[in-house]
Amino acid sequence: MVGALTEIFKPGKPVLVRILSNDKEKGRILASIRQATTNTAPLDVSAVEIGDAVEGVISDIHKENVLLNLEPSNVRALLSLKNLANRRGSTVAQLRTNLKTGEKLDDLLVVSRNAEQGFVIVANKPIAKPALGTISIDTVQLGQIVGGRVVKHDRRGALVKFNRRITGSLHPTDTSDNYEVGSSFPNVDSVLKAAVVAVDREKKHLTLSTRKSQMEPSESHVVVDPEITSVEDLKPGTFVRGFIKSVAEHGLFVSIGRDLDARVQIKELFDEVCCRPRKTNIAQADDNLVGGST
């Protein structure tokens, strides 16, 4: 499907046309770009094969793809903007503002050839998934550093898979010793390294932590947000931070520990109705802390 003409054809851009008719009386010339190369042999694409690793320079940027001249073969290639945006972790709109003609792109793979039209389709090479070490539920120990792949997010955090039988979970409160400046919650399909803080051998499930204090227990670390494992760790009047778990008509539920949630009543959210937040609410829920509560 052809996109907006203003996106494809810009004033000042040279194009090759084929004259279809010339009405001298009316001073009207009819031309075609579609048929411009009818009598011209298509560009040779035999210099590259499907599966070849290639690189090229951007010669034009269209609505849904970019046109490349591959080097050193000079074969024309099309690369999907969506594919490139996914590789760079951005949106297509953001990518379009940053791309420039003349920019060189590498790590490309030829995925198809169109000899009749004289161009090839390329895509970014898939990122190789690093191999994970093997672990056994019978020998894994508390404090052991293990590596697994994040397979999904839920309201309790991230689910991690180590092999066909062993799974693990990372709760939002186990991600960092300082929720405000800690690293973002791990992306799905990313490889996670974490410390084992609990083992359920019957269910073949590990409870994980990426807190520096757990990953490197022999070193000194500043713990701004300590682990809260039970109500015994809480005293009236103390301030703790947590992750918003859900929002209800009567207030918020804030996760402050793996198995511990606090309810913040609506009357405890504001000093005055529709005004500023109370300074004395037991759980200070920062917008930056919502990331792990999906």
Backbone as CSV, one residue per row, in Angstrom:
resi,resn,N_x,N_y,N_z,CA_x,CA_y,CA_z,C_x,C_y,C_z
1,MET,0.842,-1.191,0.000,0.000,0.000,0.000,0.882,1.247,0.000
2,VAL,0.545,2.187,-0.878,1.320,3.418,-0.988,0.914,4.376,0.114
3,GLY,1.886,4.978,0.796,1.590,5.930,1.854,1.271,7.288,1.277
4,ALA,1.253,8.310,2.153,0.965,9.671,1.705,2.017,10.113,0.697
5,LEU,1.557,10.731,-0.418,2.479,11.136,-1.477,3.496,12.141,-0.976
6,THR,3.078,12.999,-0.022,4.004,14.003,0.505,5.143,13.374,1.272
7,GLU,4.919,12.122,1.770,5.976,11.423,2.495,6.959,10.760,1.537
8,ILE,6.448,10.378,0.342,7.281,9.640,-0.609,7.989,10.570,-1.578
9,PHE,7.264,11.582,-2.074,7.821,12.491,-3.064,7.914,13.898,-2.473
10,LYS,9.129,14.400,-2.381,9.369,15.714,-1.799,9.877,16.680,-2.863
11,PRO,9.476,17.968,-2.798,9.947,18.961,-3.773,11.470,18.973,-3.863
12,GLY,11.989,18.976,-5.061,13.433,19.010,-5.254,14.066,17.648,-5.410
13,LYS,13.281,16.585,-5.179,13.834,15.229,-5.288,13.856,14.796,-6.757
14,PRO,15.002,14.378,-7.302,15.055,13.939,-8.711,14.386,12.582,-8.889
15,VAL,13.598,12.432,-9.918,12.938,11.164,-10.223,13.057,10.884,-11.723
16,LEU,12.970,9.623,-12.069,13.006,9.197,-13.466,11.583,8.905,-13.908
17,VAL,11.138,9.532,-14.998,9.782,9.312,-15.499,9.826,8.835,-16.947
18,ARG,8.755,8.191,-17.341,8.612,7.750,-18.731,7.493,8.557,-19.364
19,ILE,7.734,9.184,-20.493,6.734,9.993,-21.179,5.702,9.069,-21.814
20,LEU,4.437,9.267,-21.438,3.358,8.467,-21.998,2.705,9.153,-23.196
21,SER,2.534,10.461,-23.110,1.919,11.187,-24.226,2.353,12.645,-24.177
22,ASN,2.262,13.323,-25.341,2.657,14.722,-25.444,1.632,15.454,-26.304
23,ASP,0.723,16.177,-25.639,-0.312,16.934,-26.341,0.213,18.347,-26.564
24,LYS,0.767,18.594,-27.794,1.389,19.888,-28.087,0.360,21.014,-28.143
25,GLU,-0.854,20.709,-28.587,-1.865,21.757,-28.689,-2.261,22.284,-27.308
26,LYS,-2.428,21.383,-26.374,-2.824,21.785,-25.018,-1.609,22.055,-24.123
27,GLY,-0.425,21.768,-24.642,0.771,21.957,-23.834,0.785,21.053,-22.606
28,ARG,0.353,19.806,-22.797,0.223,18.864,-21.675,1.047,17.610,-21.929
29,ILE,1.884,17.268,-20.958,2.708,16.066,-21.041,2.272,15.106,-19.939
30,LEU,1.971,13.877,-20.290,1.586,12.848,-19.329,2.757,11.881,-19.146
31,ALA,3.137,11.675,-17.890,4.297,10.823,-17.604,3.945,9.784,-16.546
32,SER,4.803,8.811,-16.406,4.608,7.742,-15.423,5.914,7.423,-14.734
33,ILE,5.857,7.340,-13.426,7.020,6.860,-12.666,6.958,5.343,-12.585
34,ARG,5.758,4.801,-12.461,5.594,3.353,-12.344,6.216,2.618,-13.516
35,GLN,6.129,3.183,-14.697,6.661,2.538,-15.887,8.024,3.100,-16.294
36,ALA,8.644,3.857,-15.396,9.889,4.533,-15.777,10.999,3.566,-16.116
37,THR,10.968,2.375,-15.510,12.067,1.435,-15.746,11.650,0.254,-16.612
38,THR,10.525,0.431,-17.333,10.027,-0.687,-18.136,11.050,-1.172,-19.142
39,ASN,11.721,-0.225,-19.763,12.689,-0.603,-20.794,14.119,-0.614,-20.272
40,THR,14.233,-0.551,-18.953,15.558,-0.548,-18.345,15.756,-1.843,-17.570
41,ALA,16.884,-2.461,-17.723,17.150,-3.705,-17.008,17.175,-3.448,-15.507
42,PRO,16.533,-4.290,-14.677,16.540,-4.098,-13.235,17.941,-4.227,-12.669
43,LEU,18.150,-3.576,-11.536,19.451,-3.650,-10.886,19.751,-5.084,-10.474
44,ASP,20.985,-5.464,-10.572,21.414,-6.826,-10.271,21.500,-7.019,-8.761
45,VAL,20.840,-8.051,-8.239,20.890,-8.338,-6.797,21.636,-9.634,-6.512
46,SER,22.299,-10.174,-7.539,22.972,-11.466,-7.378,24.194,-11.381,-6.468
47,ALA,24.615,-10.160,-6.139,25.812,-10.022,-5.292,25.551,-10.417,-3.844
48,VAL,24.276,-10.498,-3.476,23.954,-10.898,-2.103,22.988,-12.063,-2.137
49,GLU,23.052,-12.891,-1.111,22.177,-14.050,-0.987,21.340,-13.923,0.280
50,ILE,20.206,-14.612,0.291,19.375,-14.634,1.499,20.181,-15.251,2.632
51,GLY,20.185,-14.563,3.769,20.957,-15.030,4.923,22.287,-14.325,5.088
52,ASP,22.707,-13.546,4.053,23.975,-12.821,4.144,23.889,-11.704,5.184
53,ALA,24.983,-11.504,5.925,25.108,-10.364,6.831,25.615,-9.180,6.012
54,VAL,24.915,-8.053,6.081,25.257,-6.909,5.246,25.191,-5.616,6.048
55,GLU,25.665,-4.543,5.424,25.565,-3.206,5.978,25.338,-2.241,4.824
56,GLY,24.780,-1.074,5.139,24.499,-0.134,4.071,24.278,1.273,4.566
57,VAL,24.144,2.195,3.625,23.968,3.613,3.920,22.552,4.028,3.519
58,ILE,21.882,4.788,4.387,20.523,5.242,4.107,20.545,6.254,2.960
59,SER,19.769,5.960,1.910,19.670,6.895,0.784,18.351,7.650,0.785
60,ASP,17.327,7.081,1.455,16.031,7.758,1.522,15.234,7.178,2.680
61,ILE,14.348,7.999,3.227,13.514,7.579,4.351,12.056,7.719,3.943
62,HIS,11.320,6.593,3.919,9.916,6.598,3.555,9.048,6.494,4.808
63,LYS,7.761,6.391,4.612,6.829,6.360,5.743,6.994,5.114,6.586
64,GLU,7.192,3.954,5.963,7.241,2.697,6.701,8.587,1.986,6.610
65,ASN,9.502,2.492,5.766,10.796,1.832,5.641,11.849,2.830,5.197
66,VAL,13.090,2.372,5.215,14.193,3.186,4.712,14.834,2.452,3.538
67,LEU,15.318,3.234,2.589,16.005,2.684,1.429,17.502,2.771,1.673
68,LEU,18.188,1.653,1.474,19.625,1.575,1.724,20.370,1.210,0.448
69,ASN,21.599,1.673,0.353,22.542,1.179,-0.639,23.542,0.313,0.103
70,LEU,23.483,-0.975,-0.149,24.365,-1.885,0.563,25.809,-1.701,0.098
71,GLU,26.732,-1.901,1.034,28.155,-1.779,0.724,28.841,-3.118,0.931
72,PRO,29.740,-3.523,0.031,30.231,-2.782,-1.149,29.466,-3.118,-2.435
73,SER,28.404,-3.932,-2.336,27.721,-4.422,-3.531,26.890,-3.358,-4.232
74,ASN,26.483,-2.314,-3.519,25.620,-1.238,-4.035,24.225,-1.739,-4.408
75,VAL,23.830,-2.876,-3.870,22.479,-3.394,-4.067,21.503,-2.559,-3.246
76,ARG,20.322,-2.266,-3.822,19.301,-1.525,-3.098,18.599,-2.442,-2.097
77,ALA,18.295,-1.897,-0.923,17.647,-2.705,0.102,16.610,-1.871,0.847
78,LEU,15.562,-2.545,1.296,14.530,-1.916,2.114,14.587,-2.493,3.518
79,LEU,14.515,-1.608,4.523,14.510,-2.015,5.919,13.299,-1.394,6.601
80,SER,12.509,-2.217,7.279,11.307,-1.736,7.953,11.667,-0.812,9.112
81,LEU,11.011,0.348,9.172,11.237,1.268,10.291,10.812,0.632,11.606
82,LYS,9.755,-0.160,11.566,9.281,-0.822,12.790,10.321,-1.796,13.311
83,ASN,10.953,-2.528,12.389,11.991,-3.474,12.779,13.173,-2.758,13.412
84,LEU,13.572,-1.640,12.821,14.704,-0.881,13.350,14.350,-0.229,14.679
85,ALA,13.117,0.246,14.817,12.685,0.869,16.072,12.673,-0.149,17.203
86,ASN,12.196,-1.356,16.926,12.190,-2.403,17.949,13.603,-2.741,18.404
87,ARG,14.532,-2.771,17.450,15.921,-3.095,17.789,16.528,-2.006,18.682
88,ARG,16.157,-0.739,18.412,16.722,0.370,19.173,15.918,0.726,20.417
89,GLY,14.808,0.016,20.636,13.997,0.270,21.813,13.300,1.612,21.797
90,SER,12.824,2.044,20.636,12.133,3.329,20.519,10.880,3.159,19.680
91,THR,10.124,4.234,19.536,8.955,4.208,18.671,9.369,4.605,17.255
92,VAL,8.502,4.296,16.293,8.790,4.672,14.910,8.869,6.186,14.774
93,ALA,7.979,6.891,15.482,7.977,8.358,15.426,9.297,8.930,15.939
94,GLN,9.783,8.384,17.055,11.063,8.844,17.601,12.207,8.524,16.650
95,LEU,12.142,7.349,16.055,13.206,6.927,15.139,13.281,7.838,13.923
96,ARG,12.136,8.199,13.383,12.110,9.027,12.176,12.762,10.389,12.402
97,THR,12.628,10.937,13.614,13.231,12.245,13.898,14.744,12.156,14.037
98,ASN,15.263,10.960,14.299,16.703,10.812,14.522,17.454,10.298,13.303
99,LEU,16.762,9.559,12.422,17.437,9.005,11.251,17.773,10.103,10.243
100,LYS,18.894,9.921,9.560,19.312,10.877,8.537,19.854,10.123,7.326
101,THR,19.633,10.679,6.147,20.234,10.080,4.954,21.751,10.172,5.082
102,GLY,22.419,9.155,4.619,23.871,9.097,4.759,24.319,8.324,5.980
103,GLU,23.379,8.034,6.888,23.735,7.277,8.098,23.978,5.816,7.723
104,LYS,24.994,5.220,8.342,25.339,3.841,8.042,24.695,2.907,9.060
105,LEU,24.100,1.826,8.566,23.481,0.816,9.415,24.186,-0.513,9.195
106,ASP,24.477,-1.199,10.285,25.115,-2.510,10.163,24.295,-3.550,10.918
107,ASP,24.844,-4.733,11.095,24.145,-5.853,11.736,22.824,-6.160,11.051
108,LEU,22.834,-6.140,9.713,21.631,-6.426,8.945,21.730,-7.808,8.302
109,LEU,20.568,-8.372,8.017,20.510,-9.710,7.443,19.565,-9.672,6.238
110,VAL,19.981,-10.246,5.112,19.120,-10.314,3.930,18.072,-11.399,4.163
111,VAL,16.785,-11.011,4.092,15.716,-11.977,4.356,14.952,-12.362,3.088
112,SER,15.018,-11.533,2.040,14.385,-11.908,0.770,14.982,-11.082,-0.364
113,ARG,14.806,-11.591,-1.608,15.313,-10.883,-2.783,14.186,-10.736,-3.799
114,ASN,14.150,-9.588,-4.450,13.194,-9.356,-5.534,13.999,-9.002,-6.776
115,ALA,14.360,-10.029,-7.531,15.213,-9.825,-8.702,14.515,-9.020,-9.777
116,GLU,13.183,-9.179,-9.880,12.448,-8.453,-10.917,12.466,-6.954,-10.679
117,GLN,12.313,-6.556,-9.428,12.310,-5.136,-9.102,13.702,-4.616,-8.761
118,GLY,14.659,-5.518,-8.564,16.034,-5.097,-8.330,16.306,-4.571,-6.935
119,PHE,15.741,-5.213,-5.920,16.057,-4.825,-4.548,15.914,-6.035,-3.629
120,VAL,16.439,-5.891,-2.414,16.328,-6.951,-1.407,15.695,-6.372,-0.152
121,ILE,15.141,-7.256,0.665,14.594,-6.875,1.970,15.595,-7.303,3.034
122,VAL,15.913,-6.382,3.941,16.835,-6.705,5.025,16.149,-6.458,6.360
123,ALA,16.698,-7.045,7.390,16.192,-6.862,8.753,17.370,-6.881,9.699
124,ASN,17.171,-6.324,10.887,18.220,-6.367,11.886,18.442,-7.792,12.359
125,LYS,19.692,-8.132,12.577,20.000,-9.461,13.086,19.332,-9.667,14.439
126,PRO,18.714,-10.815,14.670,18.133,-11.067,15.990,19.227,-11.113,17.043
127,ILE,18.934,-10.541,18.195,19.905,-10.556,19.292,19.986,-11.962,19.860
128,ALA,21.172,-12.505,19.884,21.351,-13.858,20.406,21.050,-13.903,21.896
129,LYS,20.292,-14.901,22.288,19.964,-15.066,23.704,21.095,-15.801,24.397
130,PRO,21.688,-15.197,25.429,22.807,-15.845,26.105,22.391,-17.144,26.780
131,ALA,23.283,-18.082,26.739,23.006,-19.358,27.382,22.965,-19.191,28.901
132,LEU,22.060,-19.908,29.519,21.919,-19.831,30.966,22.551,-21.056,31.611
133,GLY,23.118,-20.850,32.791,23.703,-21.958,33.526,22.621,-22.896,34.040
134,THR,22.963,-24.140,34.246,21.990,-25.111,34.747,22.003,-25.124,36.264
135,ILE,20.816,-25.268,36.843,20.705,-25.379,38.298,19.816,-26.563,38.632
136,SER,19.960,-27.053,39.829,19.148,-28.167,40.310,18.405,-27.730,41.552
137,ILE,17.136,-28.064,41.646,16.345,-27.680,42.810,16.838,-28.391,44.069
138,ASP,17.536,-29.505,43.884,18.025,-30.262,45.042,19.291,-29.658,45.638
139,THR,20.040,-28.899,44.829,21.321,-28.386,45.319,21.376,-26.871,45.445
140,VAL,20.388,-26.155,44.906,20.425,-24.696,44.978,20.367,-24.252,46.441
141,GLN,21.123,-23.205,46.764,21.261,-22.749,48.146,20.834,-21.296,48.290
142,LEU,20.439,-20.915,49.505,20.108,-19.524,49.785,21.346,-18.659,49.570
143,GLY,21.156,-17.514,48.935,22.271,-16.616,48.658,22.964,-16.890,47.348
144,GLN,22.677,-18.031,46.722,23.307,-18.373,45.442,22.830,-17.417,44.354
145,ILE,23.755,-17.005,43.486,23.411,-16.143,42.355,23.033,-17.038,41.180
146,VAL,21.836,-16.843,40.660,21.339,-17.681,39.570,20.893,-16.789,38.411
147,GLY,20.824,-17.373,37.222,20.398,-16.630,36.036,19.227,-17.311,35.367
148,GLY,18.197,-16.529,35.064,17.012,-17.061,34.403,16.441,-16.031,33.447
149,ARG,15.423,-16.434,32.704,14.806,-15.539,31.732,13.430,-15.085,32.222
150,VAL,13.191,-13.760,32.134,11.904,-13.207,32.542,10.871,-13.575,31.484
151,VAL,9.805,-14.253,31.897,8.799,-14.711,30.929,7.516,-13.892,30.974
152,LYS,7.220,-13.255,32.101,6.027,-12.408,32.150,6.017,-11.582,33.433
153,HIS,5.133,-10.586,33.453,4.891,-9.770,34.637,3.470,-10.034,35.129
154,ASP,3.295,-9.993,36.420,1.949,-10.006,36.973,1.923,-9.081,38.180
155,ARG,0.828,-9.083,38.915,0.687,-8.136,40.016,1.671,-8.411,41.156
156,ARG,2.244,-9.593,41.173,3.208,-9.917,42.224,4.647,-9.695,41.782
157,GLY,4.835,-9.264,40.526,6.189,-8.982,40.066,6.528,-9.680,38.775
158,ALA,7.760,-10.181,38.696,8.237,-10.825,37.472,8.369,-12.326,37.690
159,LEU,7.907,-13.086,36.707,8.068,-14.539,36.750,9.292,-14.909,35.924
160,VAL,10.184,-15.676,36.508,11.449,-16.043,35.872,11.488,-17.559,35.669
161,LYS,11.985,-17.960,34.511,12.089,-19.388,34.216,13.550,-19.776,34.088
162,PHE,13.924,-20.864,34.761,15.317,-21.331,34.731,15.470,-22.542,33.807
163,ASN,14.493,-23.409,33.812,14.444,-24.537,32.888,12.993,-25.013,32.844
164,ARG,12.773,-26.185,32.298,11.391,-26.652,32.131,10.677,-26.861,33.460
165,ARG,11.426,-27.094,34.514,10.801,-27.433,35.788,10.903,-26.337,36.842
166,ILE,11.970,-25.563,36.806,12.219,-24.604,37.883,11.839,-23.191,37.458
167,THR,11.049,-22.540,38.315,10.669,-21.149,38.085,11.092,-20.305,39.287
168,GLY,11.000,-19.013,39.119,11.323,-18.092,40.206,10.471,-16.848,40.108
169,SER,10.440,-16.064,41.160,9.672,-14.821,41.139,10.474,-13.714,41.801
170,LEU,10.351,-12.523,41.224,11.012,-11.334,41.762,9.927,-10.326,42.107
171,HIS,9.747,-10.082,43.403,8.733,-9.132,43.865,9.270,-7.710,43.702
172,PRO,8.406,-6.730,43.438,8.879,-5.346,43.286,9.727,-4.856,44.447
173,THR,9.399,-5.278,45.669,10.162,-4.808,46.828,11.529,-5.477,46.945
174,ASP,11.797,-6.458,46.081,13.098,-7.124,46.085,14.002,-6.641,44.957
175,THR,13.585,-5.603,44.240,14.367,-5.164,43.086,15.551,-4.286,43.450
176,SER,15.444,-3.517,44.547,16.504,-2.564,44.862,16.470,-2.187,46.332
177,ASP,17.622,-1.726,46.849,17.696,-1.211,48.217,17.196,0.223,48.296
178,ASN,16.989,0.832,47.131,16.452,2.195,47.074,15.481,2.238,45.902
179,TYR,14.182,2.178,46.189,13.179,2.084,45.138,13.235,3.262,44.174
180,GLU,13.595,4.440,44.677,13.533,5.634,43.849,14.624,5.677,42.788
181,VAL,15.804,5.178,43.108,16.918,5.248,42.155,17.326,3.875,41.644
182,GLY,16.598,2.850,42.041,16.942,1.507,41.609,16.684,1.308,40.133
183,SER,17.223,0.227,39.586,17.036,-0.054,38.167,15.577,-0.386,37.894
184,SER,15.144,-0.159,36.647,13.758,-0.416,36.275,13.463,-1.909,36.348
185,PHE,12.184,-2.235,36.411,11.794,-3.632,36.508,12.249,-4.380,35.259
186,PRO,12.731,-5.606,35.366,13.298,-6.318,34.211,12.282,-6.536,33.102
187,ASN,12.713,-6.343,31.864,11.838,-6.514,30.709,11.577,-7.989,30.449
188,VAL,10.399,-8.270,29.891,10.074,-9.634,29.497,11.080,-10.091,28.442
189,ASP,11.558,-11.324,28.570,12.532,-11.973,27.688,13.973,-11.560,27.994
190,SER,14.168,-10.700,28.997,15.537,-10.355,29.385,16.082,-11.410,30.344
191,VAL,17.414,-11.489,30.407,18.062,-12.427,31.316,18.307,-11.727,32.644
192,LEU,17.880,-12.359,33.710,17.968,-11.774,35.043,18.925,-12.568,35.911
193,LYS,19.851,-11.864,36.549,20.712,-12.477,37.549,20.252,-11.996,38.912
194,ALA,20.052,-12.925,39.821,19.497,-12.569,41.116,19.984,-13.533,42.193
195,ALA,19.826,-13.107,43.441,20.182,-13.950,44.580,18.949,-14.726,45.028
196,VAL,19.139,-15.963,45.423,18.050,-16.793,45.930,17.827,-16.459,47.405
197,VAL,16.602,-16.043,47.749,16.303,-15.691,49.150,15.335,-16.681,49.787
198,ALA,14.727,-17.542,48.974,13.864,-18.592,49.510,13.733,-19.693,48.467
199,VAL,13.605,-20.942,48.942,13.495,-22.095,48.049,12.296,-22.933,48.453
200,ASP,11.414,-23.192,47.502,10.311,-24.123,47.705,10.611,-25.345,46.853
201,ARG,11.245,-26.332,47.465,11.691,-27.497,46.698,10.505,-28.333,46.202
202,GLU,9.418,-28.336,46.943,8.262,-29.117,46.519,7.641,-28.537,45.251
203,LYS,7.500,-27.198,45.214,6.917,-26.544,44.039,7.968,-26.197,42.987
204,LYS,9.239,-26.451,43.326,10.350,-26.132,42.422,10.335,-24.653,42.035
205,HIS,10.255,-23.833,43.070,10.134,-22.385,42.865,11.118,-21.642,43.768
206,LEU,11.767,-20.616,43.179,12.744,-19.821,43.913,12.226,-18.397,44.092
207,THR,12.435,-17.854,45.274,12.151,-16.442,45.509,13.458,-15.685,45.329
208,LEU,13.429,-14.621,44.527,14.654,-13.958,44.095,14.754,-12.528,44.602
209,SER,15.958,-12.004,44.590,16.191,-10.610,44.955,17.356,-10.064,44.143
210,THR,17.194,-8.834,43.648,18.290,-8.155,42.963,18.806,-6.986,43.803
211,ARG,18.453,-6.956,45.089,19.012,-5.949,45.989,20.523,-6.159,46.094
212,LYS,21.277,-5.063,46.085,22.728,-5.171,46.240,23.084,-5.827,47.572
213,SER,22.288,-5.527,48.590,22.562,-6.088,49.912,22.416,-7.607,49.919
214,GLN,21.632,-8.166,48.990,21.473,-9.613,48.881,22.459,-10.202,47.882
215,MET,22.729,-9.454,46.816,23.655,-9.944,45.787,25.100,-9.921,46.282
216,GLU,25.425,-8.922,47.100,26.796,-8.758,47.601,26.761,-8.589,49.122
217,PRO,26.391,-9.632,49.842,26.222,-9.517,51.300,27.505,-9.212,52.058
218,SER,28.656,-9.502,51.472,29.920,-9.262,52.165,30.356,-7.803,52.102
219,GLU,29.699,-7.016,51.246,30.050,-5.610,51.100,29.026,-4.729,51.809
220,SER,29.441,-3.498,52.103,28.564,-2.555,52.795,27.706,-1.804,51.785
221,HIS,26.410,-1.737,52.039,25.489,-1.055,51.149,24.532,-0.180,51.948
222,VAL,24.180,0.960,51.367,23.192,1.845,51.981,21.811,1.319,51.611
223,VAL,21.036,0.955,52.608,19.703,0.422,52.380,18.684,1.480,52.770
224,VAL,18.141,2.162,51.774,17.141,3.215,52.012,15.783,2.593,52.304
225,ASP,15.441,1.551,51.549,14.159,0.874,51.729,14.419,-0.554,52.196
226,PRO,14.402,-0.780,53.512,14.711,-2.116,54.039,13.624,-3.127,53.697
227,GLU,13.997,-4.405,53.729,13.019,-5.469,53.501,12.050,-5.528,54.679
228,ILE,10.788,-5.679,54.356,9.758,-5.821,55.386,9.125,-7.187,55.180
229,THR,9.309,-8.073,56.138,8.843,-9.446,55.982,7.600,-9.759,56.799
230,SER,7.297,-8.930,57.795,6.101,-9.182,58.604,5.644,-7.891,59.269
231,VAL,4.452,-7.926,59.834,3.921,-6.744,60.520,4.762,-6.390,61.741
232,GLU,5.542,-7.328,62.211,6.402,-7.071,63.377,7.467,-6.030,63.067
233,ASP,7.777,-5.867,61.753,8.796,-4.896,61.345,8.255,-3.470,61.307
234,LEU,6.962,-3.304,61.542,6.335,-1.993,61.412,5.909,-1.439,62.760
235,LYS,6.183,-0.172,62.976,5.775,0.528,64.191,4.920,1.734,63.804
236,PRO,3.864,2.016,64.542,3.044,3.196,64.245,3.892,4.463,64.216
237,GLY,3.677,5.278,63.170,4.414,6.530,63.055,5.624,6.451,62.160
238,THR,6.063,5.249,61.789,7.226,5.126,60.912,6.804,5.311,59.455
239,PHE,7.744,5.736,58.625,7.487,5.936,57.197,8.118,4.797,56.406
240,VAL,7.359,4.213,55.512,7.886,3.180,54.629,7.394,3.470,53.212
241,ARG,8.119,2.935,52.247,7.711,3.109,50.858,7.343,1.760,50.268
242,GLY,6.459,1.805,49.300,6.035,0.570,48.655,5.592,0.841,47.236
243,PHE,5.010,-0.173,46.619,4.566,-0.083,45.232,3.042,-0.156,45.187
244,ILE,2.433,0.758,44.458,0.977,0.729,44.324,0.568,-0.592,43.672
245,LYS,-0.279,-1.327,44.353,-0.733,-2.623,43.849,-2.071,-2.509,43.148
246,SER,-2.983,-1.730,43.724,-4.288,-1.520,43.093,-4.911,-0.246,43.638
247,VAL,-5.847,0.294,42.866,-6.552,1.512,43.256,-8.036,1.185,43.355
248,ALA,-8.650,1.514,44.482,-10.066,1.265,44.703,-10.764,2.579,45.041
249,GLU,-12.087,2.535,45.086,-12.839,3.744,45.377,-12.531,4.284,46.767
250,HIS,-12.213,3.396,47.677,-11.981,3.811,49.070,-10.507,4.084,49.366
251,GLY,-9.625,3.979,48.354,-8.220,4.279,48.594,-7.275,3.433,47.771
252,LEU,-6.086,3.169,48.313,-5.057,2.417,47.608,-4.626,1.197,48.405
253,PHE,-4.143,0.196,47.673,-3.441,-0.907,48.302,-1.987,-0.817,47.858
254,VAL,-1.085,-0.766,48.829,0.337,-0.588,48.560,1.097,-1.821,49.037
255,SER,1.877,-2.407,48.114,2.678,-3.581,48.455,3.973,-3.114,49.106
256,ILE,4.190,-3.500,50.365,5.386,-3.080,51.091,6.291,-4.260,51.445
257,GLY,5.880,-5.443,51.038,6.681,-6.644,51.245,6.169,-7.757,50.365
258,ARG,6.906,-8.851,50.271,6.492,-9.940,49.394,5.080,-10.428,49.702
259,ASP,4.761,-10.555,50.970,3.436,-11.046,51.361,2.746,-10.064,52.290
260,LEU,3.029,-8.790,52.098,2.493,-7.786,53.006,2.029,-6.559,52.228
261,ASP,0.731,-6.266,52.337,0.152,-5.096,51.690,-0.418,-4.160,52.747
262,ALA,-0.366,-2.872,52.458,-0.947,-1.865,53.344,-2.103,-1.178,52.625
263,ARG,-3.174,-0.923,53.367,-4.297,-0.192,52.785,-4.202,1.269,53.199
264,VAL,-4.259,2.150,52.244,-4.252,3.583,52.512,-5.666,4.082,52.247
265,GLN,-6.388,4.399,53.300,-7.761,4.873,53.137,-7.773,6.220,52.435
266,ILE,-8.878,6.494,51.749,-8.951,7.720,50.973,-8.797,8.952,51.845
267,LYS,-9.229,8.892,53.092,-9.087,10.040,53.987,-7.635,10.270,54.380
268,GLU,-6.787,9.249,54.164,-5.371,9.383,54.498,-4.527,9.803,53.298
269,LEU,-5.170,10.056,52.157,-4.426,10.441,50.963,-4.174,11.940,50.895
270,PHE,-5.083,12.739,51.465,-4.979,14.190,51.336,-5.251,14.862,52.682
271,ASP,-4.561,16.002,52.898,-4.841,16.804,54.083,-6.224,17.437,53.965
272,GLU,-6.574,17.841,52.727,-7.887,18.393,52.449,-8.380,17.771,51.149
273,VAL,-9.670,17.673,50.994,-10.226,17.061,49.788,-9.761,17.832,48.552
274,CYS,-9.263,17.101,47.547,-8.804,17.675,46.271,-7.625,18.612,46.436
275,CYS,-6.882,18.459,47.503,-5.714,19.317,47.695,-4.451,18.485,47.738
276,ARG,-3.452,18.913,48.509,-2.149,18.259,48.481,-2.154,16.972,49.297
277,PRO,-1.203,16.061,49.030,-1.128,14.796,49.755,-0.815,15.016,51.222
278,ARG,-1.355,14.116,52.080,-1.006,14.179,53.503,0.473,13.880,53.690
279,LYS,1.053,14.472,54.709,2.458,14.216,55.013,2.600,13.064,55.995
280,THR,1.467,12.574,56.516,1.554,11.561,57.565,1.018,10.211,57.130
281,ASN,0.787,10.010,55.825,0.290,8.708,55.416,1.370,7.651,55.594
282,ILE,0.947,6.448,55.990,1.917,5.422,56.370,2.734,4.937,55.182
283,ALA,2.142,4.916,53.994,2.881,4.429,52.826,2.990,5.540,51.811
284,GLN,4.194,6.032,51.565,4.411,7.079,50.582,4.590,6.417,49.229
285,ALA,3.594,6.514,48.374,3.639,5.849,47.068,4.074,6.848,46.023
286,ASP,5.292,6.728,45.562,5.851,7.606,44.548,5.497,7.099,43.170
287,ASP,5.221,8.019,42.233,4.888,7.612,40.863,5.976,6.747,40.252
288,ASN,7.216,6.980,40.691,8.335,6.213,40.114,8.333,4.773,40.563
289,LEU,7.490,4.451,41.564,7.517,3.101,42.132,6.420,2.221,41.567
290,VAL,5.695,2.693,40.579,4.571,1.942,40.071,5.012,0.858,39.104
291,GLY,6.227,0.977,38.560,6.671,0.113,37.469,6.536,-1.370,37.725
292,GLY,6.690,-1.814,38.973,6.660,-3.260,39.214,5.309,-3.796,39.573
293,SER,4.257,-3.002,39.497,2.963,-3.458,39.966,2.017,-3.816,38.842
294,THR,2.582,-4.111,37.674,1.719,-4.448,36.552,1.066,-5.788,36.769
